[in-house]
Amino acid sequence: MWLAEGTPEGIGLFIPPWDEVIISSLCLIVIAIAVGKYGVPRYLKVLDERAEVIEGGIKRAERAEEEIAQIRSGLDAEKEAARLEAAKVREEAKSDASAIVAEAKAKAGDEARRISEAAQRQIDSERRAAEVSLRKDVGTLATELAERIVGESLKDSALAGRVIDRFLDDLESQTAAGKGV
């Protein structure tokens, strides 16, 4: 029809005929209804699913960050507790070592005193034995000397004992007088 009338001129070049506008409008309305009824809901559903997945991922990431923060704080607390425990163990070890050293010193001191006392007793006993032996030897020598000087045998044991005792007493008094001067 349009071609029968001739070629349009002027603004008519840009204005389509009414029957094409109506058919095009009806096609556009049918397509819009079909897209609006079937396409848009599916598109919105896909967008909603993607949004949920993204939000779920964000929430999981936030929970993971919170868990990591809790784990870190727990680890820090455990690390601090371990440091405190190590310090406590070191202090206990130092005090135990000090106690062991003090105990060892006390035992060593007791042992040294015991050994010293035993040595002193041994020395005293040996000194007494030496005094007895020396006294006997000096007495024998004094008796022999007295027999030679007097020229008689001192067979009387009581007399010999008195002579020896007097000689030793005189010797001790001379020794004591020599030390005192």
C-alpha positions as CSV (number, residue, x, y, z in Angstrom):
1,M,0.0,0.0,0.0
2,W,2.5,2.4,0.8
3,L,4.3,1.7,-2.4
4,A,1.1,2.3,-4.3
5,E,0.7,5.8,-3.2
6,G,4.2,6.7,-4.1
7,T,7.3,7.6,-2.4
8,P,6.9,9.7,0.6
9,E,8.6,13.0,0.8
10,G,9.8,15.2,3.5
11,I,9.1,14.1,7.1
12,G,7.0,11.3,5.7
13,L,10.3,9.5,5.0
14,F,10.8,9.1,8.8
15,I,7.2,8.2,9.8
16,P,6.3,4.5,9.2
17,P,2.8,3.6,8.2
18,W,0.2,2.9,10.9
19,D,-0.3,-0.8,10.1
20,E,3.5,-1.5,10.5
21,V,3.5,0.5,13.8
22,I,0.6,-1.6,15.1
23,I,2.1,-4.9,14.0
24,S,5.5,-3.9,15.4
25,S,3.9,-2.8,18.6
26,L,1.9,-6.0,19.0
27,C,5.1,-8.1,18.4
28,L,7.0,-5.9,20.9
29,I,4.2,-6.4,23.5
30,V,4.2,-10.2,22.9
31,I,7.9,-10.4,23.2
32,A,7.9,-8.1,26.3
33,I,5.2,-10.2,27.9
34,A,7.1,-13.4,27.1
35,V,10.4,-12.0,28.4
36,G,8.7,-10.5,31.4
37,K,6.8,-13.7,32.2
38,Y,9.6,-16.3,31.5
39,G,12.9,-14.6,30.9
40,V,13.1,-11.9,33.7
41,P,12.1,-14.3,36.5
42,R,14.7,-16.8,35.4
43,Y,17.3,-14.0,35.1
44,L,16.3,-12.6,38.6
45,K,16.4,-16.2,40.0
46,V,20.0,-16.6,38.6
47,L,21.0,-13.2,40.0
48,D,19.4,-14.1,43.4
49,E,21.2,-17.4,43.5
50,R,24.5,-15.7,42.7
51,A,23.9,-13.1,45.3
52,E,23.1,-15.8,47.9
53,V,26.3,-17.6,46.9
54,I,28.3,-14.4,47.2
55,E,26.7,-13.5,50.5
56,G,27.2,-17.0,51.8
57,G,30.9,-16.9,50.8
58,I,31.2,-13.5,52.5
59,K,29.6,-14.9,55.7
60,R,31.8,-18.0,55.6
61,A,34.8,-15.8,55.2
62,E,33.8,-13.6,58.1
63,R,33.2,-16.7,60.3
64,A,36.6,-18.1,59.2
65,E,38.2,-14.8,60.1
66,E,36.5,-14.8,63.5
67,E,37.6,-18.4,64.1
68,I,41.1,-17.5,63.1
69,A,41.1,-14.6,65.5
70,Q,39.8,-16.9,68.3
71,I,42.4,-19.5,67.5
72,R,45.1,-16.8,67.4
73,S,44.0,-15.5,70.8
74,G,43.9,-19.0,72.1
75,L,47.3,-19.7,70.8
76,D,48.6,-16.5,72.3
77,A,47.1,-17.4,75.6
78,E,48.6,-20.9,75.4
79,K,51.9,-19.4,74.4
80,E,51.8,-17.1,77.4
81,A,50.8,-20.0,79.7
82,A,53.7,-22.0,78.3
83,R,56.1,-19.1,79.0
84,L,54.8,-18.8,82.5
85,E,55.1,-22.6,83.1
86,A,58.6,-22.6,81.7
87,A,59.5,-19.7,84.1
88,K,57.9,-21.6,86.9
89,V,59.8,-24.8,86.1
90,R,63.1,-22.8,85.8
91,E,62.5,-21.2,89.2
92,E,61.6,-24.6,90.7
93,A,64.8,-26.1,89.2
94,K,66.8,-23.2,90.6
95,S,65.3,-23.7,94.1
96,D,65.7,-27.4,93.8
97,A,69.3,-27.0,92.7
98,S,69.9,-24.6,95.6
99,A,68.4,-27.1,98.0
100,I,70.5,-29.9,96.6
101,V,73.6,-27.8,96.9
102,A,72.8,-26.8,100.4
103,E,72.0,-30.4,101.3
104,A,75.3,-31.6,99.7
105,K,77.2,-28.8,101.6
106,A,75.6,-29.8,104.9
107,K,76.4,-33.5,104.2
108,A,79.9,-32.6,103.3
109,G,80.3,-30.5,106.4
110,D,78.9,-33.3,108.6
111,E,81.2,-35.8,106.9
112,A,84.2,-33.4,107.3
113,R,83.3,-33.0,111.0
114,R,82.9,-36.7,111.4
115,I,86.3,-37.4,109.7
116,S,87.9,-34.6,111.7
117,E,86.6,-36.0,115.0
118,A,87.6,-39.5,114.0
119,A,91.1,-38.2,113.1
120,Q,91.3,-36.3,116.4
121,R,90.3,-39.4,118.3
122,Q,92.9,-41.4,116.4
123,I,95.5,-38.7,117.1
124,D,94.6,-38.7,120.8
125,S,94.7,-42.4,121.1
126,E,98.1,-42.6,119.2
127,R,99.4,-39.8,121.4
128,R,98.4,-41.7,124.6
129,A,99.9,-44.9,123.2
130,A,103.1,-42.9,122.4
131,E,103.2,-41.4,125.9
132,V,102.7,-44.8,127.5
133,S,105.4,-46.3,125.2
134,L,107.7,-43.4,125.7
135,R,107.1,-43.5,129.5
136,K,108.0,-47.2,129.5
137,D,111.1,-46.7,127.3
138,V,112.2,-43.7,129.4
139,G,111.6,-45.6,132.6
140,T,113.6,-48.6,131.3
141,L,116.4,-46.3,130.3
142,A,116.2,-44.4,133.6
143,T,116.4,-47.7,135.5
144,E,119.4,-48.9,133.5
145,L,121.1,-45.5,134.0
146,A,120.4,-45.5,137.7
147,E,121.7,-49.1,138.0
148,R,124.9,-48.0,136.2
149,I,125.3,-44.9,138.4
150,V,124.5,-46.7,141.6
151,G,126.1,-49.8,140.6
152,E,123.4,-52.0,142.0
153,S,120.5,-53.7,140.4
154,L,117.1,-52.3,141.2
155,K,115.3,-55.5,141.5
156,D,112.7,-54.2,143.8
157,S,109.9,-53.3,141.4
158,A,108.2,-50.9,143.9
159,L,111.5,-49.0,144.3
160,A,112.1,-49.0,140.6
161,G,108.6,-47.7,139.9
162,R,109.1,-44.9,142.5
163,V,112.4,-43.9,140.9
164,I,111.0,-43.9,137.4
165,D,108.0,-41.9,138.5
166,R,110.1,-39.3,140.3
167,F,112.4,-39.1,137.2
168,L,109.5,-38.6,134.8
169,D,107.9,-36.0,137.1
170,D,111.1,-34.1,137.3
171,L,111.4,-34.3,133.5
172,E,107.9,-33.1,132.9
173,S,108.4,-30.2,135.4
174,Q,111.6,-29.1,133.6
175,T,109.8,-29.3,130.2
176,A,106.9,-27.3,131.5
177,A,109.3,-24.7,133.1
178,G,111.1,-24.5,129.7
179,K,107.9,-23.8,127.8
180,G,106.7,-21.3,130.3
181,V,109.9,-19.2,130.1
